[in-house]
Amino acid sequence: MPLDVRIGDVVRLRKPHPCGSYEWEVVRLGADIGIRCLGCGRRVLLPRRQFERRVKTIVCRNSSSPPAD
């Protein structure tokens, strides 16, 4: 079952970004997931399968947007 993520959610990844931050904001959904580093602002596009393997936990939910289908 796919991970339930929404645009605006903050997720913690298993390994840190080179800037030292573990937390990322979800900025794009689809077959690829777009995330933005909360430490340096770098944007990365990951295939959904790779993103789901790298996520450790969802830190903060964005309650204003409806769930993605």
N, C-alpha and C positions, 0 to 999 in steps of 0.2 A: 504494500500500500504506500502511495507517495506521501511524503512529508507535507503537512498542512502549513504552508507559509503564505504570507500576504505581503504586499508592497508596504514598506514602512516598518516591518518587523526587524528587530535587532537580534542577530544570532551570534553565538560564540563558536568559533572554529577550534579544531583540535590542536593545530599548530599556529604559532604567531606569524603575523606578517613581518617582513624585515624591519618595519618601523617599530615593532614591539607590541602592537595592538592585537588582541584576540577578537575584538567585536567588530561586526560588519552590519550594515543596513541593507535590506533587500530593496532594490530599486527597479527590477524588471523581472517578470515571470513569463514562463513559456517553456519550450523545450530546453532553452538555456536560461540560467538564472543570473541576473546582474546584481552584483553586490558592491557596496562602497565602504572602504575602510574608514572607521570612525577616528583613527589616529592621524592619518595623513591625507585622506580624501581620495585615494587611488580607487579607480573603478575597474572591476574585473568581471568577465563573463565566463561562467562555468557551465558545462553540460549538467543537466538536472541530476543525473546519476552520480556524478563526481561531487556535486554540491551536497547531496544527501549523505554521502560517505564522510565528508569533511565536517559536517555540523555536529557539534557536541551537545548544544542545548539552545533553546530559544529564550533569550534573556527578557525581551519585552515585546509584547504583542501590540500591533496597531489596531485598535478597536474601531476606528472610523471607517475602514474599508471592508467591504464584504469578502467572505472567503473566496479564494480562487477555485475555479472548477477544473 
